[in-house]
Structure formats: structure tokens, C-alpha cells
Amino acid sequence: MNRIKVLIVEDEPHAQSELKRLLAQCGHDILVMDCIDTVEDTIHWINNH
């Protein structure tokens, strides 16, 4: 099974942490690539990866 790569886009730090925690507990091979808090930064990230 291939690793699932995830980009979290969320502006609340607590929600970012909770999402990372939930993903770690789900039982799949998930790699959180990054956590980004704005749409502008997300577009920049996607264009550069």
C-alpha cells in the first residue's frame, strides 16, 4: 500500500494539531507534508511542490 500524502490547510493552530493527531491514529500510512494557514500560502506551496 502506498503512503498517503496530506496537506493540511487550516488557520487554527489547535485544529491543525487535532487533525495531525487524528491522522496519526487512523491506522494508515499517512505523511503530513505540511500545515498551511492561508489560501495564498497554499497556492504557493502547491505551485512549488
PQR file of N, CA, C, O and H, with PARSE charges and radii, in Angstrom:
ATOM      1  N   MET A   1       0.842  -1.181   0.000 -0.4000 1.5000
ATOM      2  CA  MET A   1       0.000   0.000   0.000 -0.0000 2.0000
ATOM      3  C   MET A   1       0.887   1.243   0.000  0.5500 1.7000
ATOM      4  O   MET A   1       1.883   1.296   0.722 -0.5500 1.4000
ATOM      5  N   ASN A   2       0.536   2.225  -0.792 -0.4000 1.5000
ATOM      6  CA  ASN A   2       1.319   3.453  -0.886 -0.0000 2.0000
ATOM      7  C   ASN A   2       1.003   4.406   0.255  0.5500 1.7000
ATOM      8  O   ASN A   2      -0.104   4.425   0.793 -0.5500 1.4000
ATOM      9  H   ASN A   2      -0.273   2.182  -1.379  0.4000 1.0000
ATOM     10  N   ARG A   3       1.988   5.180   0.599 -0.4000 1.5000
ATOM     11  CA  ARG A   3       1.821   6.205   1.630 -0.0000 2.0000
ATOM     12  C   ARG A   3       0.883   7.292   1.104  0.5500 1.7000
ATOM     13  O   ARG A   3       0.972   7.696  -0.055 -0.5500 1.4000
ATOM     14  H   ARG A   3       2.887   5.165   0.162  0.4000 1.0000
ATOM     15  N   ILE A   4      -0.005   7.750   1.960 -0.4000 1.5000
ATOM     16  CA  ILE A   4      -0.919   8.837   1.627 -0.0000 2.0000
ATOM     17  C   ILE A   4      -0.266  10.135   2.075  0.5500 1.7000
ATOM     18  O   ILE A   4       0.101  10.287   3.240 -0.5500 1.4000
ATOM     19  H   ILE A   4      -0.078   7.421   2.902  0.4000 1.0000
ATOM     20  N   LYS A   5      -0.123  11.065   1.145 -0.4000 1.5000
ATOM     21  CA  LYS A   5       0.466  12.366   1.461 -0.0000 2.0000
ATOM     22  C   LYS A   5      -0.661  13.375   1.654  0.5500 1.7000
ATOM     23  O   LYS A   5      -1.580  13.468   0.839 -0.5500 1.4000
ATOM     24  H   LYS A   5      -0.421  10.942   0.198  0.4000 1.0000
ATOM     25  N   VAL A   6      -0.571  14.133   2.754 -0.4000 1.5000
ATOM     26  CA  VAL A   6      -1.637  15.054   3.134 -0.0000 2.0000
ATOM     27  C   VAL A   6      -1.067  16.451   3.328  0.5500 1.7000
ATOM     28  O   VAL A   6       0.003  16.627   3.910 -0.5500 1.4000
ATOM     29  H   VAL A   6       0.176  14.058   3.416  0.4000 1.0000
ATOM     30  N   LEU A   7      -1.796  17.429   2.836 -0.4000 1.5000
ATOM     31  CA  LEU A   7      -1.502  18.835   3.087 -0.0000 2.0000
ATOM     32  C   LEU A   7      -2.674  19.382   3.897  0.5500 1.7000
ATOM     33  O   LEU A   7      -3.811  19.383   3.426 -0.5500 1.4000
ATOM     34  H   LEU A   7      -2.665  17.285   2.364  0.4000 1.0000
ATOM     35  N   ILE A   8      -2.399  19.840   5.099 -0.4000 1.5000
ATOM     36  CA  ILE A   8      -3.453  20.388   5.954 -0.0000 2.0000
ATOM     37  C   ILE A   8      -3.518  21.895   5.735  0.5500 1.7000
ATOM     38  O   ILE A   8      -2.522  22.605   5.872 -0.5500 1.4000
ATOM     39  H   ILE A   8      -1.475  19.838   5.481  0.4000 1.0000
ATOM     40  N   VAL A   9      -4.717  22.366   5.392 -0.4000 1.5000
ATOM     41  CA  VAL A   9      -4.957  23.801   5.236 -0.0000 2.0000
ATOM     42  C   VAL A   9      -5.979  24.182   6.297  0.5500 1.7000
ATOM     43  O   VAL A   9      -7.166  23.875   6.183 -0.5500 1.4000
ATOM     44  H   VAL A   9      -5.527  21.789   5.280  0.4000 1.0000
ATOM     45  N   GLU A  10      -5.493  24.854   7.323 -0.4000 1.5000
ATOM     46  CA  GLU A  10      -6.331  25.201   8.478 -0.0000 2.0000
ATOM     47  C   GLU A  10      -5.686  26.374   9.193  0.5500 1.7000
ATOM     48  O   GLU A  10      -4.484  26.360   9.458 -0.5500 1.4000
ATOM     49  H   GLU A  10      -4.529  25.104   7.416  0.4000 1.0000
ATOM     50  N   ASP A  11      -6.485  27.395   9.510 -0.4000 1.5000
ATOM     51  CA  ASP A  11      -5.908  28.598  10.114 -0.0000 2.0000
ATOM     52  C   ASP A  11      -5.894  28.585  11.642  0.5500 1.7000
ATOM     53  O   ASP A  11      -5.334  29.491  12.258 -0.5500 1.4000
ATOM     54  H   ASP A  11      -7.461  27.406   9.295  0.4000 1.0000
ATOM     55  N   GLU A  12      -6.493  27.585  12.252 -0.4000 1.5000
ATOM     56  CA  GLU A  12      -6.487  27.488  13.711 -0.0000 2.0000
ATOM     57  C   GLU A  12      -5.420  26.485  14.155  0.5500 1.7000
ATOM     58  O   GLU A  12      -5.505  25.306  13.813 -0.5500 1.4000
ATOM     59  H   GLU A  12      -6.948  26.849  11.751  0.4000 1.0000
ATOM     60  N   PRO A  13      -4.416  26.940  14.912 -0.5600 1.5000
ATOM     61  CA  PRO A  13      -3.343  26.035  15.347  0.2800 2.0000
ATOM     62  C   PRO A  13      -3.845  24.805  16.103  0.5500 1.7000
ATOM     63  O   PRO A  13      -3.327  23.705  15.912 -0.5500 1.4000
ATOM     64  N   HIS A  14      -4.848  24.988  16.955 -0.4000 1.5000
ATOM     65  CA  HIS A  14      -5.378  23.842  17.704 -0.0000 2.0000
ATOM     66  C   HIS A  14      -5.999  22.817  16.749  0.5500 1.7000
ATOM     67  O   HIS A  14      -5.813  21.613  16.922 -0.5500 1.4000
ATOM     68  H   HIS A  14      -5.269  25.882  17.110  0.4000 1.0000
ATOM     69  N   ALA A  15      -6.725  23.291  15.757 -0.4000 1.5000
ATOM     70  CA  ALA A  15      -7.346  22.389  14.781 -0.0000 2.0000
ATOM     71  C   ALA A  15      -6.281  21.677  13.952  0.5500 1.7000
ATOM     72  O   ALA A  15      -6.436  20.500  13.628 -0.5500 1.4000
ATOM     73  H   ALA A  15      -6.875  24.270  15.617  0.4000 1.0000
ATOM     74  N   GLN A  16      -5.201  22.377  13.607 -0.4000 1.5000
ATOM     75  CA  GLN A  16      -4.092  21.737  12.883 -0.0000 2.0000
ATOM     76  C   GLN A  16      -3.539  20.570  13.703  0.5500 1.7000
ATOM     77  O   GLN A  16      -3.342  19.472  13.181 -0.5500 1.4000
ATOM     78  H   GLN A  16      -5.074  23.333  13.871  0.4000 1.0000
ATOM     79  N   SER A  17      -3.297  20.815  14.964 -0.4000 1.5000
ATOM     80  CA  SER A  17      -2.761  19.767  15.843 -0.0000 2.0000
ATOM     81  C   SER A  17      -3.724  18.598  15.969  0.5500 1.7000
ATOM     82  O   SER A  17      -3.311  17.438  15.947 -0.5500 1.4000
ATOM     83  H   SER A  17      -3.458  21.706  15.387  0.4000 1.0000
ATOM     84  N   GLU A  18      -4.998  18.902  16.099 -0.4000 1.5000
ATOM     85  CA  GLU A  18      -6.001  17.847  16.230 -0.0000 2.0000
ATOM     86  C   GLU A  18      -6.092  17.016  14.950  0.5500 1.7000
ATOM     87  O   GLU A  18      -6.202  15.791  15.016 -0.5500 1.4000
ATOM     88  H   GLU A  18      -5.334  19.843  16.117  0.4000 1.0000
ATOM     89  N   LEU A  19      -6.048  17.663  13.800 -0.4000 1.5000
ATOM     90  CA  LEU A  19      -6.070  16.935  12.528 -0.0000 2.0000
ATOM     91  C   LEU A  19      -4.855  16.020  12.400  0.5500 1.7000
ATOM     92  O   LEU A  19      -4.983  14.870  11.978 -0.5500 1.4000
ATOM     93  H   LEU A  19      -5.959  18.658  13.747  0.4000 1.0000
ATOM     94  N   LYS A  20      -3.681  16.527  12.763 -0.4000 1.5000
ATOM     95  CA  LYS A  20      -2.475  15.696  12.711 -0.0000 2.0000
ATOM     96  C   LYS A  20      -2.600  14.498  13.650  0.5500 1.7000
ATOM     97  O   LYS A  20      -2.215  13.384  13.295 -0.5500 1.4000
ATOM     98  H   LYS A  20      -3.577  17.461  13.106  0.4000 1.0000
ATOM     99  N   ARG A  21      -3.134  14.726  14.836 -0.4000 1.5000
ATOM    100  CA  ARG A  21      -3.311  13.643  15.804 -0.0000 2.0000
ATOM    101  C   ARG A  21      -4.274  12.589  15.266  0.5500 1.7000
ATOM    102  O   ARG A  21      -3.995  11.393  15.347 -0.5500 1.4000
ATOM    103  H   ARG A  21      -3.447  15.630  15.124  0.4000 1.0000
ATOM    104  N   LEU A  22      -5.397  13.026  14.721 -0.4000 1.5000
ATOM    105  CA  LEU A  22      -6.386  12.089  14.187 -0.0000 2.0000
ATOM    106  C   LEU A  22      -5.829  11.287  13.015  0.5500 1.7000
ATOM    107  O   LEU A  22      -6.080  10.087  12.906 -0.5500 1.4000
ATOM    108  H   LEU A  22      -5.623  13.998  14.655  0.4000 1.0000
ATOM    109  N   LEU A  23      -5.079  11.943  12.146 -0.4000 1.5000
ATOM    110  CA  LEU A  23      -4.480  11.243  11.011 -0.0000 2.0000
ATOM    111  C   LEU A  23      -3.467  10.201  11.479  0.5500 1.7000
ATOM    112  O   LEU A  23      -3.373   9.117  10.903 -0.5500 1.4000
ATOM    113  H   LEU A  23      -4.875  12.918  12.235  0.4000 1.0000
ATOM    114  N   ALA A  24      -2.716  10.530  12.516 -0.4000 1.5000
ATOM    115  CA  ALA A  24      -1.724   9.587  13.042 -0.0000 2.0000
ATOM    116  C   ALA A  24      -2.390   8.353  13.653  0.5500 1.7000
ATOM    117  O   ALA A  24      -1.804   7.270  13.663 -0.5500 1.4000
ATOM    118  H   ALA A  24      -2.793  11.410  12.984  0.4000 1.0000
ATOM    119  N   GLN A  25      -3.594   8.514  14.156 -0.4000 1.5000
ATOM    120  CA  GLN A  25      -4.293   7.419  14.825 -0.0000 2.0000
ATOM    121  C   GLN A  25      -5.165   6.580  13.901  0.5500 1.7000
ATOM    122  O   GLN A  25      -5.703   5.561  14.334 -0.5500 1.4000
ATOM    123  H   GLN A  25      -4.070   9.394  14.149  0.4000 1.0000
ATOM    124  N   CYS A  26      -5.320   6.973  12.653 -0.4000 1.5000
ATOM    125  CA  CYS A  26      -6.306   6.309  11.789 -0.0000 2.0000
ATOM    126  C   CYS A  26      -5.863   4.938  11.287  0.5500 1.7000
ATOM    127  O   CYS A  26      -6.680   4.195  10.742 -0.5500 1.4000
ATOM    128  H   CYS A  26      -4.883   7.800  12.300  0.4000 1.0000
ATOM    129  N   GLY A  27      -4.602   4.590  11.456 -0.4000 1.5000
ATOM    130  CA  GLY A  27      -4.159   3.259  11.088 -0.0000 2.0000
ATOM    131  C   GLY A  27      -3.658   3.103   9.668  0.5500 1.7000
ATOM    132  O   GLY A  27      -3.412   1.981   9.226 -0.5500 1.4000
ATOM    133  H   GLY A  27      -3.939   5.194  11.899  0.4000 1.0000
ATOM    134  N   HIS A  28      -3.502   4.187   8.950 -0.4000 1.5000
ATOM    135  CA  HIS A  28      -2.968   4.141   7.590 -0.0000 2.0000
ATOM    136  C   HIS A  28      -1.588   4.786   7.571  0.5500 1.7000
ATOM    137  O   HIS A  28      -1.212   5.501   8.499 -0.5500 1.4000
ATOM    138  H   HIS A  28      -3.702   5.099   9.309  0.4000 1.0000
ATOM    139  N   ASP A  29      -0.846   4.526   6.512 -0.4000 1.5000
ATOM    140  CA  ASP A  29       0.488   5.117   6.348 -0.0000 2.0000
ATOM    141  C   ASP A  29       0.317   6.514   5.757  0.5500 1.7000
ATOM    142  O   ASP A  29       0.274   6.679   4.538 -0.5500 1.4000
ATOM    143  H   ASP A  29      -1.151   3.945   5.758  0.4000 1.0000
ATOM    144  N   ILE A  30       0.221   7.518   6.630 -0.4000 1.5000
ATOM    145  CA  ILE A  30      -0.057   8.892   6.215 -0.0000 2.0000
ATOM    146  C   ILE A  30       1.125   9.778   6.572  0.5500 1.7000
ATOM    147  O   ILE A  30       1.653   9.727   7.683 -0.5500 1.4000
ATOM    148  H   ILE A  30       0.256   7.384   7.620  0.4000 1.0000
ATOM    149  N   LEU A  31       1.525  10.586   5.610 -0.4000 1.5000
ATOM    150  CA  LEU A  31       2.582  11.566   5.816 -0.0000 2.0000
ATOM    151  C   LEU A  31       1.982  12.954   5.670  0.5500 1.7000
ATOM    152  O   LEU A  31       1.510  13.317   4.593 -0.5500 1.4000
ATOM    153  H   LEU A  31       1.097  10.628   4.708  0.4000 1.0000
ATOM    154  N   VAL A  32       1.996  13.736   6.748 -0.4000 1.5000
ATOM    155  CA  VAL A  32       1.542  15.122   6.673 -0.0000 2.0000
ATOM    156  C   VAL A  32       2.699  15.926   6.097  0.5500 1.7000
ATOM    157  O   VAL A  32       3.727  16.115   6.747 -0.5500 1.4000
ATOM    158  H   VAL A  32       2.380  13.442   7.624  0.4000 1.0000
ATOM    159  N   MET A  33       2.518  16.392   4.878 -0.4000 1.5000
ATOM    160  CA  MET A  33       3.568  17.113   4.172 -0.0000 2.0000
ATOM    161  C   MET A  33       3.822  18.483   4.794  0.5500 1.7000
ATOM    162  O   MET A  33       4.964  18.928   4.907 -0.5500 1.4000
ATOM    163  H   MET A  33       1.683  16.238   4.350  0.4000 1.0000
ATOM    164  N   ASP A  34       2.732  19.143   5.195 -0.4000 1.5000
ATOM    165  CA  ASP A  34       2.852  20.489   5.747 -0.0000 2.0000
ATOM    166  C   ASP A  34       1.504  20.901   6.316  0.5500 1.7000
ATOM    167  O   ASP A  34       0.474  20.300   6.009 -0.5500 1.4000
ATOM    168  H   ASP A  34       1.804  18.782   5.103  0.4000 1.0000
ATOM    169  N   CYS A  35       1.525  21.938   7.152 -0.4000 1.5000
ATOM    170  CA  CYS A  35       0.314  22.595   7.640 -0.0000 2.0000
ATOM    171  C   CYS A  35       0.409  24.053   7.218  0.5500 1.7000
ATOM    172  O   CYS A  35       1.393  24.735   7.505 -0.5500 1.4000
ATOM    173  H   CYS A  35       2.361  22.426   7.402  0.4000 1.0000
ATOM    174  N   ILE A  36      -0.618  24.515   6.541 -0.4000 1.5000
ATOM    175  CA  ILE A  36      -0.614  25.870   5.996 -0.0000 2.0000
ATOM    176  C   ILE A  36      -1.873  26.573   6.476  0.5500 1.7000
ATOM    177  O   ILE A  36      -2.929  25.954   6.605 -0.5500 1.4000
ATOM    178  H   ILE A  36      -1.417  23.961   6.308  0.4000 1.0000
ATOM    179  N   ASP A  37      -1.757  27.883   6.744 -0.4000 1.5000
ATOM    180  CA  ASP A  37      -2.902  28.574   7.323 -0.0000 2.0000
ATOM    181  C   ASP A  37      -3.568  29.619   6.439  0.5500 1.7000
ATOM    182  O   ASP A  37      -4.513  30.271   6.883 -0.5500 1.4000
ATOM    183  H   ASP A  37      -0.899  28.386   6.640  0.4000 1.0000
ATOM    184  N   THR A  38      -3.110  29.804   5.200 -0.4000 1.5000
ATOM    185  CA  THR A  38      -3.783  30.747   4.308 -0.0000 2.0000
ATOM    186  C   THR A  38      -3.926  30.150   2.912  0.5500 1.7000
ATOM    187  O   THR A  38      -3.152  29.281   2.510 -0.5500 1.4000
ATOM    188  H   THR A  38      -2.342  29.274   4.838  0.4000 1.0000
ATOM    189  N   VAL A  39      -4.922  30.628   2.187 -0.4000 1.5000
ATOM    190  CA  VAL A  39      -5.121  30.178   0.808 -0.0000 2.0000
ATOM    191  C   VAL A  39      -3.941  30.600  -0.052  0.5500 1.7000
ATOM    192  O   VAL A  39      -3.465  29.825  -0.882 -0.5500 1.4000
ATOM    193  H   VAL A  39      -5.551  31.334   2.514  0.4000 1.0000
ATOM    194  N   GLU A  40      -3.471  31.816   0.141 -0.4000 1.5000
ATOM    195  CA  GLU A  40      -2.333  32.316  -0.640 -0.0000 2.0000
ATOM    196  C   GLU A  40      -1.101  31.424  -0.447  0.5500 1.7000
ATOM    197  O   GLU A  40      -0.447  31.048  -1.419 -0.5500 1.4000
ATOM    198  H   GLU A  40      -3.858  32.445   0.815  0.4000 1.0000
ATOM    199  N   ASP A  41      -0.794  31.093   0.792 -0.4000 1.5000
ATOM    200  CA  ASP A  41       0.350  30.215   1.063 -0.0000 2.0000
ATOM    201  C   ASP A  41       0.131  28.812   0.501  0.5500 1.7000
ATOM    202  O   ASP A  41       1.079  28.155   0.070 -0.5500 1.4000
ATOM    203  H   ASP A  41      -1.325  31.399   1.582  0.4000 1.0000
ATOM    204  N   THR A  42      -1.116  28.359   0.507 -0.4000 1.5000
ATOM    205  CA  THR A  42      -1.430  27.044  -0.053 -0.0000 2.0000
ATOM    206  C   THR A  42      -1.159  27.008  -1.549  0.5500 1.7000
ATOM    207  O   THR A  42      -0.560  26.057  -2.051 -0.5500 1.4000
ATOM    208  H   THR A  42      -1.886  28.892   0.857  0.4000 1.0000
ATOM    209  N   ILE A  43      -1.594  28.033  -2.258 -0.4000 1.5000
ATOM    210  CA  ILE A  43      -1.351  28.114  -3.705 -0.0000 2.0000
ATOM    211  C   ILE A  43       0.144  28.135  -3.979  0.5500 1.7000
ATOM    212  O   ILE A  43       0.625  27.447  -4.879 -0.5500 1.4000
ATOM    213  H   ILE A  43      -2.080  28.806  -1.850  0.4000 1.0000
ATOM    214  N   HIS A  44       0.870  28.916  -3.210 -0.4000 1.5000
ATOM    215  CA  HIS A  44       2.326  28.982  -3.374 -0.0000 2.0000
ATOM    216  C   HIS A  44       2.952  27.609  -3.124  0.5500 1.7000
ATOM    217  O   HIS A  44       3.819  27.181  -3.885 -0.5500 1.4000
ATOM    218  H   HIS A  44       0.479  29.475  -2.478  0.4000 1.0000
ATOM    219  N   TRP A  45       2.527  26.922  -2.075 -0.4000 1.5000
ATOM    220  CA  TRP A  45       3.069  25.606  -1.739 -0.0000 2.0000
ATOM    221  C   TRP A  45       2.811  24.618  -2.875  0.5500 1.7000
ATOM    222  O   TRP A  45       3.715  23.898  -3.298 -0.5500 1.4000
ATOM    223  H   TRP A  45       1.823  27.270  -1.457  0.4000 1.0000
ATOM    224  N   ILE A  46       1.578  24.590  -3.361 -0.4000 1.5000
ATOM    225  CA  ILE A  46       1.217  23.648  -4.428 -0.0000 2.0000
ATOM    226  C   ILE A  46       2.020  23.929  -5.692  0.5500 1.7000
ATOM    227  O   ILE A  46       2.480  22.996  -6.350 -0.5500 1.4000
ATOM    228  H   ILE A  46       0.843  25.175  -3.017  0.4000 1.0000
ATOM    229  N   ASN A  47       2.192  25.184  -6.035 -0.4000 1.5000
ATOM    230  CA  ASN A  47       2.947  25.540  -7.242 -0.0000 2.0000
ATOM    231  C   ASN A  47       4.420  25.164  -7.143  0.5500 1.7000
ATOM    232  O   ASN A  47       5.088  25.011  -8.166 -0.5500 1.4000
ATOM    233  H   ASN A  47       1.818  25.942  -5.501  0.4000 1.0000
ATOM    234  N   ASN A  48       4.933  25.014  -5.929 -0.4000 1.5000
ATOM    235  CA  ASN A  48       6.349  24.711  -5.740 -0.0000 2.0000
ATOM    236  C   ASN A  48       6.629  23.263  -5.353  0.5500 1.7000
ATOM    237  O   ASN A  48       7.777  22.906  -5.087 -0.5500 1.4000
ATOM    238  H   ASN A  48       4.390  25.138  -5.098  0.4000 1.0000
ATOM    239  N   HIS A  49       5.607  22.435  -5.318 -0.4000 1.5000
ATOM    240  CA  HIS A  49       5.822  21.024  -4.954 -0.0000 2.0000
ATOM    241  C   HIS A  49       5.247  20.165  -6.018  0.5500 1.7000
ATOM    242  O   HIS A  49       5.312  18.939  -5.924 -0.5500 1.4000
ATOM    243  H   HIS A  49       4.675  22.725  -5.534  0.4000 1.0000
TER
END
